Amino acid sequence: MSSYGKFAYVYDELMADMPYRDWLEFAETAWAKYGKPRNVAELGCGTGSITIPLAASGYHMTGIDLSSDMLSVAQKKMEEHPQGRRFMREGSIRWVRQNMKEWELPEPVDAVISFCDCLNYVTEEEDIQAVFARTYDGLIPGGTFLFDVHHPNTLIRYEEEQPFVLDEPSVSYIWTCELDVPRREIEHHLSIFAREEGQNGLYRRFEETHIQRAYDPEWLKTELLKAGFSGVQVFADFEWLEADDSAARLFYIAVK
């Protein structure tokens, strides 16, 4: 299982091709429609690749993650950012180590986001319900909750298309998957080879196992409504199009 220890320090390199700009654009478009926030919390912020650009755009950000290693990398990235001094002087970014099932801040926020399929890592239905309930309580009236998840069919495609291989000068991996069809749950097994600095080209190998679960799209919508949210909408693949079974990634917008 992953503790995100060693993994945190190669995470950004492994995720370099992820569509962070698309997530940022989706959030900005949603907020243009539903109300521009000032204070935003990000659940599962990882190394801050979304938190920090949003802070640079003027939002007051709280990055929440369970991994202290991920938050340590995020803090370093914030300090090294061109606006790092402003962030620290104005307190426009804060990092909080909490479980998203139990997250709580001193004051409610205007918006909550959780991108990069973070909620797929919540693998029990009652824990999804806890995230929704906690997020509803943590928002101001009229606040928005934006998140994305893998469509269940995406996990099927992962198993069908495996194995995946990355071969870069500084980091490589071999990635295989095992799918539990009845639970819509997949185990990702990664053997990662990270080049050691100053070690004559030697690599260290470590193993990671990540478990994700996909949920019925309508069940997620129903549970958001049960938590108290209204006007729940679901879109597909960064597009403002109605989601169907051809979607790889589902985007939810829920309003308190």
Secondary structure, DSSP 8 states (H G I E B T S, - for coil): ---SSGGGGTHHHHTTTS-HHHHHHHHHHHHHHH---SEEEEET-TTSTTHHHHHHTT-EEEEEES-HHHHHHHHHHHHHSTTHHHHHHHT-EEEEE--TTS---SS-EEEEEE-TTGGGG--SHHHHHHHHHHHHHHEEEEEEEEEEEE-HHHHHHHHHH--EEEE-SSEEEEEEEEEETTTTEEEEEEEEEEE-TTSTT-EEEEEEEEEEE---HHHHHHHHHHHT-EEEEEEETTEEEE--TT-SEEEEEEE-
